[in-house]
Amino acid sequence: MLVVHGLWRSTGRLALWAEDAALPAPAARRGRRPSRQPHPYAAAHGTLIAALGAVGVPGTVELLLPTAGGAPVASPQFVRDEITSARVTLSGWLVPTLEYEPDEALRIVRTLNEAESAGELTPGATVRHLGAVVEFAGDLVARGRLLPTAEPGPMASWRPVLAGADAAWVQSLALALPPAGRAEVTAGTGPGVRASEVTARSVLATALDALVDAAARAALSSYPTIGQQPRTAAEAWLAALTGPGRRFSAHPAELDRLTRELAEWQRDAVGGPVRACFRLVEPQEDAEEPDWELQLALQVADQPSMVVDAERVWRSRGALKALARRIDSPQETLLAELGRASRLYPPIVDALREARPSALTLGADGAYGFLTEGAPVLAAAGFGVLLPSWWGRPSARLGVRLSASSPTAPGTVAAKSALGQQAIVEYRWELALGDDPLSAEELEALTSLNAPLVRLRGQWVQVDAKRLANGVKLLRANGHGRADVIELLRIAASPDTAPAGLPVTGVSADGWLSELLSGKADRHLAPVAAPPDFNGTLRPYQERGVAWLAFLQSLGLGGILADDMGLGKTIQLLALMASDAAEVGPTLLVCPMSLVGNWQREAAKFAPDLRVHVHHGAERARGDAFLAAVRDADLVVTTYSLAARDAAALAEIDWHRLVVDEAQAIKNAATRQAVAVRSLPARHRVAVTGTPVENRLADLWSLMEFANPGLLGPAAGFKKKYAEPVERHGDAEAAERLRRLTGPFILRRVKTDKSIITDLPEKLEMEVLCNLTAEQASLYQAVVDDMLARIENSEGIERRGLVLATMTKLKQVCNHPAQFLRDGTRLAGRSGKLERLEEILDEALAAGEKALLFTQYAEFGGMLRSHLSARFSREVAYLHGGVPKAARDELVARFQSPGGPSLFVLSLKAGGTGLTLTAANHVVHVDRWWNPAVEDQATDRAFRIGQKRSVQVRKFVCAGTVEEKISGMIRDKRGLAARIVGTGEQWLTELSTSELRSLFALEAGAVVE
């Protein structure tokens, strides 16, 4: 595997390098390390060229990287799992690079980010960050936010114009630049020099300038160029702006004049640290003359709250002080700024006729023109604009309100099966102010006033006369229509689908449509109790969840069940499946490999009448045998990898329901498994995820495209319509439209909800069954075979020692092969427990929560600390018996503090008693002591006085191994339970060889791969 990294060099080119997992770890060194040394994991030039498929200019760059134990620390995506307690410092390392010009960089960065960890190529954090910069550069060019310049050389270039939201986004990108993106050792940097935020901003500025120039030239490449030889400096400059080369030639005098003129023009376009600001003030309610006033002011560009009105400017003598900022020559600055603004908004010329302009009087038409045309243009050019608070609110706009009727009477939907997305709904339009329909008298008054801004019901309202006339005409003709459910939702959420060009300001409906459109159907539906043969009790919020799923199912619609971790998503799905009629057909459930066995066992525990078939492994059923197995099953469980591999076979089945667990696995819509899963036919679809879906809107599109195909339209349209406005520009209106469109199909309850927390126990304990990997199973069997071969000839203390040593070895194998082998090899992908632990921590950390991880093995605790720190790119605290008291107290205090580590690994003996760690509300016992009193004491580090949240306790057990068998004995109080409780593992030494063989034997189903 290659992890590809990138940095933008001061030379103006992109440099790519990679960490290569195939390279061996470096041998330990003695003595002083050389100041310049090749990076031991860095891919060679040939490897880079073969992997990237793009021949760049080979080079070598020295990077200042974290170093421990004489070797560079691996990046979070490149986990080598070497364990070291050495202090981390910054050291220089030489890496082979391929360098690319900006036009090539645009293409290769996009390609790498589209690959998204496909195959053996993984984009590192720096490449993902560069992807955001490339996307931003293209967006700036598409919106025309750039200016041509002439630079020394002379060279013609395009440069971005950054103001308002664009400037804020640049600041965010600078703060988000990974340290490796500015790690190049150049003049003035080195191990003793600390990089600053200014450095991050300068690196970003260099990259953005080059990429905007390249994107602009790419956009202009299809236009015809000047055919004749340039005769003047301006013509030569224009030719260089549109051609492949930036350099041009000109007579020095002409070039000097061109440079001065461009500089003056750019000052007019860009502005300075203090800018003109325009505040629109509405007329007083009792004013005889309803005139609007456009007040003039100065505003500090980077601190918009610092505004000095023009009247104060004219009263000043010399410099002005606004809070802590000094404004030099304020009167001259204001006049210059107003002159610049007048080119964009000509009415300002009237104000400039006065000696000391302070305000401009506008009529209703003028105010409306400023709101709709002048203000956006001025704001885009970098001027300050302050508008009335009501402007932009839906309640201040004339629009249309959608009123729909269900095709079935209220209360009858549950009796219907699969009304479906194609269920036809009747609707009608009403003209409205916000969400309130307008009366006939109000419509007549608005029509007669013929003004763009009207005071109605005590507030100002925007009224477009043409749209109003079209709306009235529409209603008089026929304001009715028919649509299916999905189309109705699109109409309700999308202003461009409304008649007469008016925005949709509200939606009302009756019956099941009202429940659906409210987005709160789970709160209004009657709870669905578990069926009589269900071996479990649903909490009230879980009954509401089952009712919501059944409600969507009855409509033939899909949903995203996104409850917080620990709220019982699995049991809600099983209760829904157990309620299915026998003739509805099978459910296909797709999940990660680590959860296959868990679903199988949870189904057997809670819904024993469900017939479960696991479609996995080399011996899985195929062809007619598979079809027969599905006919005899209510629930078919498979993995994401097999869903992609066996997509054709799975698509032959008419699935009643398709469920994807840990649905973040399909968040990248372009991956093979995401495409395959979306292609499978099913009448009802459910995506299950505990990770919030609102973090990346592209992820939300992928999940919703699975649950309700077509609801959000094509990915490209969704990006333009929702993702970019919301994520980049903070468009609240677009966010509200998206919420209105998706809200009915997402159910997310969190543990902090007052309606949920009363349903939860203070401590929720659960046993988590984990499967072995093939490597673990092989080692496990070898340990058992070795013991059985030796035990017949052993007795007394030798026999007891052999049994206890075997138990220890088996527990180490169940934890991780690397713990048993002690060979320093990587941890990732080799242990079922570790994979499940990562999945649990993914959700806990995404929710901003903390976790305690207990193990009885100090060595394994160190391995976990190293691996999890790299895996989650964050500090992991670790407490073991060798930590002095002062350091121990410091670890506890830091973990308890809000900004402290989120994960705390503790050895059971060192951390099991005497500590208060209530900052955590998750406790994981990675391996078992088999002494409930000891485990409970450890759990009580989090579950004690001071804990204000429900604590989730998970005890890991490997399925089909001695761990599951001992756990079953304790839980079911059968067999040897009395000898087990409270005595650790000494009781094992008393068992006969036959009992040991049965206890240690590896059972079928232990391995799922």
PyMOL commands that set and color helices and strands:
alter all, ss='L'
color gray80, all
select helices_A, chain A and resi 45-52+102-115+125-142+165-176+179-182+197-220+233-242+252-270+310-315+330-342+348-352+364-380+394-396+413-415+440-449+465-478+485-493+495-497+499-501+511-518+521-524+540-554+569-578+582-584+593-606+623-631+640-645+647-651+663-666+672-679+697-707+715-729+732-745+754-757+774-791+796-815+817-821+832-846+858-872+885-896+908-911+932-939+962-972+977-980+986-990+993-1000
alter helices_A, ss='H'
color red, helices_A
select strands_A, chain A and resi 2-8+14-20+37-38+57-68+71-72+89-100+121-123+146-151+155-160+274-281+292-300+307-309+320-322+325-327+359-362+384-386+398-405+424-433+436-437+453-456+459-462+480-484+504-509+559-561+587-591+612-614+635-639+655-660+682-688+746-747+763-770+851-855+876-879+903-907+922-925+951-958
alter strands_A, ss='S'
color yellow, strands_A
deselect
rebuild
show_as cartoon
